[in-house]
């Protein structure tokens, strides 16, 4: 029996149908990618599967007694909780026990009668095997770049809150895991960590993502929301592309046949029937229906080779450029270059862009821009657009007509169509657009300004795959220079000619493919969380609390089992002649295991010293 069955589910918003008659099942342990245009209903379908949003028609049937975790794009947490408590605030029963235990321990410092409750919860946690969850929570949080476990969630940025919510979803190891854009706000190292972690989980996974390497390596099935339908592809992203191309070829052939049929019917109509037989009247009706029926464009490729402003020989040069989180940097942009910028979050990538665009004053050094350079800057933060403006007005505000490189011109309306805004959406208000549609409109406005130096800061955070493909196609014909900050390995490999690697304020140059880099997740160093009793005690070394003693015992067993599995995997990899998929799976498991053991051994050593 499937873990979830979606039966004839339909959903629409006022004046905006999303999908109709969605019908599919999800098997136990299956990993599925959910894709589609921004605004097509991907996130809404995920919410319906999670039980967070009602369907207009149809139903979602879950298997009995399953644990479900849902990561939304805007997660919520209980008021006043710390990071670690937030991870234990989900609906998962076992995870919830740890959260309740922490609350009981805090209450015990004020009320001695809570001792019975603490003991009862401790027994329940022991019976459920949940003591190891706190260690797992610290491991996952650290791997995601968060090691301030007692910091209030309310003080975190939106991106940091999303990472805490991701940790909450992963730690509980649910039967069904639903993730909405989990790679947003992750750098390359942590994307690869998450990739390996998800591949090692036995859970059923459904994930909305635009990361094409993720879809290639993690999932074995693609669901695409397109044209009001949910299409099912039994394979990874490469399989999806092959079969989508075949389907597109069939669609174009069918459109050609319909066009030929229409041409013949029009010719017949113009001749005028000599007699009005019933048969001829039926043919006359069919001809009129053909004329009135909507017909799709034959292709979906972007023809957007916009005319570019002239670019001189002197482009961009920095000398000793420095800022708070950026060491002095000498950099020169050469004609035709596409420079990819990668590095951990907070390493100075966006700071560098703000410095070279003049949005931020440097603390030292200088930036020299050529006199002919015209920058188009697509920022990571959304542009302030008038919410009461119509979509077509937002485009016409930049230009009514755009010159193309071949001498022709393109109207604002036609440009919108090329950028996946069909005619019926042109007079929608900006405030009615989805977040991704709004970002697509902002990108189009940047391109319409005909820059000769295009600067893109994390463009994949909010854009769907179709828009990214169109951006890549545009860049194929773009004669100017590009500076691209991104964590999307596919986009970086596709566009960049060289890289700047940012790390802790230092910058190095790299000439290979970014997908061949293996940036290590920084060594996990979870900070021990003092119990309420210890917080009031003197500074001398304290004995282990009951909870910490339980954690130490669990760690010893987990480390022993992990080291045994590590030795087994290393032996399999050393002697294996099996197929690539099996070897790749062993390697992914080994990488995840090594990260886990590093954290567990460090925590064990800390506790063992105080035993």
N, C-alpha and C positions, 0 to 999 in steps of 0.2 A: 504493500500500500504506500502511495506517495506521502511524504511528510506534509505537503501542502498541495491542494488542488484549487485552481482558479477556474470557476465555471461561469462562462458567458458574462463576464464582468464588463460593464460600461460605465463611463464617467464623462461628464461635460460640465463646464462652467458657463455662466451666462454669456451667450454669443460666442462660445468657444468650445466646440466639441473636442474631446481628447482622443478617446478610443472607444470602440464598440465591440462587444462579443469576444473579449479576450478569454482564451480557453487553453490552459496548459497545466501540467503538474510538475512538481519538483520532487526528485527522488532523494532518499537519505544519502548524505555525503556528497551530493552533487554541487559543483561550483559553476555559477551562472553569471554572465555579464549582461547588464541591461543598458542598452544604448538607444540613441535617438536624438533628434534636434532639440535644442533648448525650447521649452514650451510645449513639447509634444506629449508630456504627461509621464515621463520616467519616474520622477520623484513622487508624483501622485500615486502611480501604480505601486511603488514600493511601500508607501504609507498604507495603501489598501491591503496589501499582503500582510503588513505588520499589525493590522487592526487599528491603525491610528486615524483612518479616514474612511467614511462609508462610501460604498459604491452606489451608483444610481440604479443599477440593475445587476443581477447575478449574485454570486456568493463566493467566499473564500472558505474552504474547509481545511482545518488543521487536523493532523493526527492528535490523539489524546495525550495530555500531560507532557507536552513538549515545552522546552525553555526557549524563549525568543528574545533576541537582543536587536534593537533597531538604532542605528546611528543616523541622525538627521543632520541636515546642513546647519541648523541652528539649535544645538542641544540645550537642554534646560537642566538645572540642578536645584536641589533643596537650598533654601536660603541659609547662609552662614556656614556652610560646610567647608572643610579643608579639601585639598586635592585628594588625599588618600580616602577620606570619607566619601567623596564624590564618586570614586571608583566603586565603592561598596553600596551605592545608593540606587542601583538598578532594581528591576523586578525579579531577577534571578534569586530563587529562594536561598540557595547555599551562600551566594555572595551577600545577600541581605543579612544572614546570620552574623557575619563579621562586622557589618555596620552596626547592628544592634548590640553586639558585644562591646564595641568601642564606646558606644553611648552609655552602656551599663557601667563600664570601668570609670568613665568620667563622673557618672552619678554617684559611684561608690565613694569618691573623695568627699562628697557632701553628705552622704546618707549611708550609714553602715548597714541598713536593712537591705541594701541592694546586693549584698554578698550572695544571697541565695539565688538571685537572678543571674549574677555573673557565673556562679557554679553551674547552673542549669544550662546556660548558653554555651559554656565551655564543653559540657558533655555532648550537647547537640552538634557543636562544631567538630568535636572528635569523631563522633559517629558518622558525620557526613564527609569526613576526610578533608575538611575545609581549611585546616591550619596552613597548608601550603599555598592557599590562595593569596595570603598577604605577601609572601615571598614572590609569587608570580606577579602580583600587582606592582611591586617595586621593580621587578625585572622589566616588565612591559613599559612602565612609565619611564624608566631610565633609558631604555632602548629608543623611546620616542622623544628623548631629549628633555625630560622633566624629572628633576631630582630634588625639588623643593616640596616635599610631601605634605608639610603642615601649612603651607601658604593658602590663604582663603581663595576659593575659586573666583569670588567676586572681583579680585584684584587682577585676574588674568585677562590677556587680550582675547579677541574672538578666536584667533587661530590657536592659541594655547588651550582655550576651553574645548575646542574641537578635538584636540589631541587627548585631553583628559577623557572626553566622551568616547573616543576610539579605544582607549585603554579599558574603560568600563565595559565596552562591548566585547573585547577580546578576552578579558580575564575570566569571565563567567563560563567560557567554553560552552555556549548554548547549543541546542540542537539545530536551531535556525538562526543564522546571522545575516542581517540586512544592513548594508552599508551604502550610504549616499555620499559619493565623492570622497573616499577615505584618503586619497593621496594628496588632496589639497593641504597646503601648509607643511608638507613634509619635504625635506631635502633629499638628494639622491641616495645617500647612505641609508636613510630611514625608510625610503620607498623600497629599497632592496631587502631591508630587514623585514618589512611588512609582507612583502612578496613571499619570502621564505616561511614566515610564520603562518600565513594563511594556507600555503601549500601543505604545511605539516598538520593542520587542524583536520579533524574528522567531521566537522560540522557541515551542514548544508549552507551554502553561501550564495546570496544574491547581491550583486554590487553594481551600482551606477558609477561608471567611471569613463573618463576620456583618455586614460593612459593606455595606449595601444600595445606597448610591451607587456603591461600588466594583463591585458586581455589575452595576449598571445601565450603567456607563460603560466597563468594561474587558472583560468576558466576552461571548461570543456564544452561550453554551450553558450550561445548568444541569443538573447531576446531583443528584438528591435521594434521600437514603437515608431511607426511610420504610416502616414496617410490614414490615421484613425484605426489602424489595425496593429496587432502584436504578432510579428513574424518570428518564427522559431528556426534557429540554425544549430544543428547538432555538431558543434566543433568549436575550436578556438577562433581567434580573430582572423588568422590566415585562411582558415576554412570558410569563415563568413565572407571574406572578400572575394574568394573564388566563386562561391555560389551566388553572392549578390551580383557579381558581374554577369554570370550566366542569366540570372533573372532579368537584369537590365537589358541584355541583348534580346531576350524574348519580348520584353515590353516594347523596345524600339521597333522590332519586326512587326509586332501587332499594331503599333501606331502607324507604321508605314502601310500596312494592309488596309487599315481604316481610312488613311488619307487617300489611297488609291481608289477605294470604294466610294469615298465622298466625291472624288473628282469625277468618277463615272456617273454618279447620281446627279451631280450638278449639271453635267453635260446633257443628261437625259431631260432634266427639268427645263433647260434652256431651249431644247428642241420643241417642247410642248407636245403633250400626248394628243394623238388624233382622235382617240375615243376615250370615254370616261368609264371604262369597265371597273368592276370592283377590284380586280387585281391591280390595275393601274393606280387606282385611288390609294390602295395599301402601299404601293411603292412610293407614291407621292408623299404619304405620311412619314414613311421611313426616311426618305431623303431630308425632309424638314427636321426630323429628330436628329439626324447626323449633323446637320448644319448647326443646330443649337447645342449639341453636346460639348462639354469641355474636353479639351485634348491637352495632354501633358507635353512639355517640351521633349524633344528627342534625346537630349543629353543633359547631364547635370554638371558638366565641366564649367569652370569659371573663366569667362573671357573678359578679364579685367586688366589688360595691359595698358594702364593709364600713362598718359604722357608725363614725363618727369622733368623737373626743373634742371637746368644745366648745372653740372658739378665740376668745379675746377680741380687743380692738382693738389692744393693744400686742403686737407680735410679736418682732422682732429689730432691734437697732440697735447699730452699732459707732461709736466715736468715737476717732479717732487711733490705731486699732488697728495695731500694728506688731510685726514679728518679724524674725528674722535675714535672711530673703529677701523681706520684704514691707515696703514703704514705708507710712507712716501712712495708714490707710484709714477714711473715713467712709462708712457704708453703712446703709440702712434698708430693711427688707423690708415691702412693703405687702400687705394682705389679698388672697389669691387669686393672688399672683404666682408665676410659675415662672421662676426665674433660671438661665440657662445660664452656666457659667464655662468659658472656653477660654483657651488660651495655651500657649507652649512648655513642654516638660518642665523642671522645676526652677524655674518662675516663681513658685511660691508658692500654687498652687491648693489642693493638699491641706493645706498649712500653714494656709490660711484656714479650711478646714473643721474642722481640729483645734482652732483657736482658738475658733470660735463654738460648738463642742460641749463646750468645757471640757476636751478631751483634752490640750491644750497651753497652758502659761502664756504670756501675751503679754509682750513686752519693754517694752511701753508701751501706753497707751490702755485702753479698756474695752469689754466686751461686755454689753449689757443684753437679757435675755430676758424676755418677758411671762410672767406667773405661770401662764397656761393653756397655754403652749406645751409640747407633748410631742414630742420629737425621735425620729425613726426614722433611724438612721445606718447605711447600707450602705457598709462600708469597702472600699477597694481591696484590702486584704489579707484573706485568708480567715479566717473566725471559727474559734475553737478549739472544735470539736464533739467529743464523746466518740465515738471510732471504733467502740466496741462498742455504741453506741446504735442502735436500730432507727429507720428513717425516721419511722414513725408516732409513736414516742416523742419524737423531736426536735420534732415539731409540737405534740404534746400538752403538752410542757414549757412552751410559751407559753400555750396555751389548748385546752381540750377542745372548746368550742363558741364560735363567733364570731357576734356579732349583725350583721345586715345593715342597710343604711340604710333598707330598707322595712319593718323590724320583724321580719322572719323571722330564722332563725338557720341556721348552716351548721356541720356537724360537721367535726372535724379530718380525717377520712378523705375526706369529700367535697371539702374544700378542697385536699387533695393531688391529687385527680383533676383539679380545675380548673386546677391548676398543673403538669399534664403528668406526674404520677406515677400511672400506672395501678394498680389494686388489687393486682396481683401483686407490685408493688415495695414495698408499704408496710411489709413486715416484713423487707426487706433491711437489712443493716447499713450504717451510714454509711460505713465504710471500704471497702465494695464499690462505692460510687458513683464515677462518673467525676468529673473535676475540675469540669466544667460542671454536672453534676447536683447536686453538692455546693453550688456557688454559687447554683443555683436554689433549693435548700432554704433556704439562708441568707437569700436575698431574701424568700422566703415568710415566714420567721420575723420579719423586720423589719416586713413589712406587717401581719402578724397582731397586732402590738402596738398597732395602731390609732393611728399617729402623726398629728398634725395639721401637723407640719413634717417633710417627708421629704427627707433629704439623701443623695444618691447620688454616690459617687465612682467614676468609670469603671465603670459597671455592665456595659458591653458587652464588657469584656475577656474574660469567660469564659462569657457567656450566648449561647445560640443565637437564631436569628431568631424562632422561635415564641414563646420566652419574652419576647423584647423586645416582640413584638406584644401579648402579654398584659399586660405592664407598661404599655405605652402605653394600652391599653384601660382598665386600672385607673385610670391618671392622668386619663383623660377624665372619669371620674365622681368624681374625688377633689376634695373641697371645700377641702382645706388648701393649704399652700404647698409649693413644691418648690425645692430648690437642687441643681443637677445639674452635676457636672464630667464632661465627656466629650469624646472626640475623634470620636464618631460623628455625622456631619453630619445624617444622616436623623433620628436620635433628637432631636438638638438642635432642628432645624427643626420637628419634630412637637410638641415639648413646650414649648419656651421662649417666654416673652413678652418678655423682654429679656435682655441679656448683660452680663457683666463680662469685659473682655479683660485678661488678666494678661500682662505682658511686662517682664522685668528689674525686678521689684519694683513697677512702676507698674500702676495699674488704671484703665481707661477704660470708659465705658458705651457700649453699642451696641444699636440698636433694630431692625436689619434681620434678614434670614435669615443664619444663619452660613454656609450654602452659597454666599452671594454675597460673602463675605469672600475676599480673596486674600492670605492671610498669606504673606509671602515667606520662602523658606528663607534663613537667615542666610548672608551671603557666605562662600563656601567658602575656607578658609585652611589648606590642608594644611601641616603643619610638615615641613620637609626632614629626612630621616633620614640622620644622618651614617654614613658607611661605617666599618668597623672601623679602617681605616688613618687616616682623618681624626680619629677619636676620640683617637688617640695623638699627633697632630701638635700643633704650636704653634697659638696663636690667630690667626696671620696668615692672610689669605685663601688658600684652597687652590685649586689647579687642579682641573678636573673629572676624576673617575675615568673609567675606560673605560665603566663602566655608565652614569654620568651623561651622558657624551658621546652614548652611544646613545639615552638618553632625550631629550636635547635635540633630536637629529635627528628622532626620531619625533614630538616635540611640534611642530616646525616644519611638518612635513608634515600632521599632524592639524589644526593650527590653520588652515592654508591651505585644506584641504578643508572644514573646518567653516564658515569664513567664506564660502566659495563657496556652500555649501548654505544658509546663513543668508540670503544675498542672494536666492537662488532662491526660498526659502520666503516671504520678505517680499514679493517680486514677485507670487507666486501669490496670497497673501492680499489684496494690494492690488487685484488685477484680477479676482478669482475671482467667477464667478456659478454655481459648481458647487453640488452638494447639500450639506446640512449636515454629513453624516458625513465627507465628504472634507475640508471646511474645518476641522472639529473635529480631524481627524487631523493636518493641517498645523500647526495651532496648538499641539497637544500636542508634536509633534516640535520645533517652534521653541523652546518653553519649555525642553525638555530640553537642546537644543543650546546655548542661551544659558548655562545653568548649567554645562555642560561646558566651554565656551570660557572662561568667567570663571576657572575653576580652572586650565585649561591655560595661559592667558596669564600668570597670576601665577607659575606654576611655571617657565615659559619665561624670564620676566624674571629670576627668581632665579638660574637656571643661566647665562643669558647674561652676567650681571654678572661671573661668575667664569671665563668662557671665556678 
